[in-house]
Every structure is written in structure tokens, then in C-alpha cells.
Amino acid sequence: MPTDPLTLMGFGIGAVVIAWLVFSVVKKVVGIAIVLALAAGAWFLYANPQYLAPIVAYVRQFTG
């Protein structure tokens, strides 16, 4: 591996760019996973209304 400063700076900048790209993709994937989980939960409650009443009662305890 070359040890001259210019190459090491290039490797450092490249590593930062790659890390930024990886984390931006991971952030988007996590966001999509959260939206899918919320959609799946809504579909579950729509398909099984007997589970909705206790959740509404629990929420109403705190909201009045």
C-alpha cells in the first residue's frame, strides 16, 4: 500500500464518501422498513377488528 500523503488523503476521502453513501442507503432502507411495518400493523388491525378495541381503550386512557 502506498504511504505518500496524497494517496492516503485520497483513500481517506474515498472512505468518507463510501461511508456516506452506505449510511444514506441504510437510512432509506430503515425508513422504508418502518413504513412497511406501520402498513402491516394497520392491515392487521383492519383485518382483525377485535384487537383494535383494546388499543383504542389504552390510548384513550392517556388522551381522555
N, C-alpha and C positions, 0 to 999 in steps of 0.2 A: 504494500500500500504506500502510495507516495506520501511524503511528510512535508512537502513545501506548503507554506501558509495559504497560497491561493487555492490549491486543491482542497485543503482542509476546510477553508471557508465555503467553497463550492459544495462540499459534502454536507456541511452544516446547514446551508441554505436549502439544499435539496431535501435534507431530513425534515426541516421545518415545514416545507411545502407539502411533503408527503404526509406528515402527521396532521397538518391542517385539512388535507383532503380526506384522510381516513376519518377524522373526528367529525367533519361535516357530513359525511355519508352515514356514520353511526348515529349522529343526531337525527338525521332524517328518518332512518330506519326505526329508531326508538319512537319518534313521533307517529309514524305510520302504525307501529305496533300498539300504541296507546289508543289511537283512533279505532283500530280494529277491535281491541278489547272492549271499548265502550259500545261499539256497534253490536258486538256479540252479546254483551250484557243486556242491551236494550232489546235485542231479538229474543233472548231467553225470557225476559220479563213479559214481553208481548205474547210469547207462545205459552207461558205458564203464569197466568194472572194470579194464581193462589200464592205465589211468592211476592207479589207486588204489595199486597195489603200490609204485611208486617214491616216492609221497608218504609212505606208511607207513614205508618204509625210511628216508627222510630224517628223519622225526620221531623214529624210534627211535634215530638217531644221537645225539640230544640228550637223550632220556629214558632211555636204557639199555635 
